[in-house]
Amino acid sequence: MLRPEITARLPEDFPTEFSLYAESADHETAWWKTFQSRELNLLMVESLPKNFTVLEARSRLEQARYAALKAGAYYYPELGFFSAASHQKMKEEGRSQVSNDEWSLGLNAAYEIDLWGRVKAFKKSEAEKFEASKEDLKTAIMSVSAAVAENWIELIENRLHHDLLLQQMELQRKLLRLITLRFPLAKSTALDIYQQQQIVEKLQAALIPTVRNQEVIKRRLALLAGRASLSDEMLNERSFPEAGCLPALGLPADLLAARPDIRAAGLRLQSSEWEVAAARADRLPALRLTASSSYFNDDLSSIFDNWILNLAASLAGPVFDGGRRRAEVERVRAVVDERLALYRKTVLNAVFEVDDALTREFESSATLVSLRKQLELSRQTLREARRRYLNGSSDFINVLNEELNSLQLEHDIISQEKRFLLARINLHIALGGSWVDEFSKEGSEHDENQ
């Protein structure tokens, strides 16, 4: 019996550890629960079962399920039946018309003895494809969970920018009134007033996209949830969640079991290896058994009086096919080479994704610390510039510069906090996890408090 030709799976230079951090990983907890946000939990419960991408993947899984069942049916004999009825009229010259009725009923059966394992190899190939489709569904769920969280974070970022702009608008308008009141006392100039008015107008213009972007993001979240819209009660968070501690990574080898895309690539590689075995077996003779039993008579009431039973065995094999079967073997071997390259690429890409996410998180964290220090220094400088201006010992341009610097730093901090959280989300997705198994079960329901 022919068996698959197993090839070496991992690249020769596969890394044994991550570049920055390693510890025994926890793959069982849904990653977004580390953010401890009830709103995000609710969004996931709404989105993961109903998302269109997930539903498409679930339908492809059903297709693969029945393809595997179809392949398994070749293990069993095929039994069929037939029936027929005919009526004939004959007229010869000089003779009267003659009519004849004939009735027949029978069964036939066929079965291929799997001498070389062709049927088994075909069944195993389809079974591996079915398992790969399961992993594709889990990959889709992971991707959707990341998209939901990323859009949710982006919505909060826009709200924070909007709230900050409103606060700054109020402060700048108060400052404009103060400058205007100082003008008759010759303690401010027309240029000071115009410059301050420009700041107010710039803030007013900056408010417009933050409002419009929120509506765009809400529509994206509704689409991810498979709905036309989401209620405002589901989307009212106005502060970033706490990211918590850095998740334990484990070793690169752990990704082989934790990442569904790696498992899917590996299963498709195994499927193609079984296809090679099936194609090789197809070049060998096949032993088939057939049987039939039929009943016939010209009178329907006595049809079972006459019967015929046939039993036969045949051994058939190719003699000359122009190289078609040999070409098929080589074609499927080339498919194995392609899927082996894809599997190795998927494995290395998973390792690099973890390292890249770690790098971006550490970079974002360090940048965030630096920006907060810069903001504190800028606020101190702004307080001093205002004091000097009010005392008449400094120009308003110094106050203006520090106002703009502080304004930009506050917005930069919000954007950097978003980048830090997105890096953490990417890290969780890059690590994979068995938590997705529960969400891949059809019809499963999940409590947002879990």
RAPE-V837605 format. One record per helix or strand of 2 or more residues. SS is the DSSP state (A for helix, B for strand). FROM is the first residue (numbers start at 1). TO is the last residue. Records with the same first field share a line. If there is no record, write none. Layout:
BEGIN
SS = FROM-TO / FROM-TO
END
This chain:
BEGIN
A = 31-35 / 38-50 / 52-75 / 118-183 / 190-224 / 232-234 / 252-258 / 260-281 / 300-305 / 324-390 / 396-431 / 436-439
B = 78-90 / 98-113 / 286-297 / 307-316
END
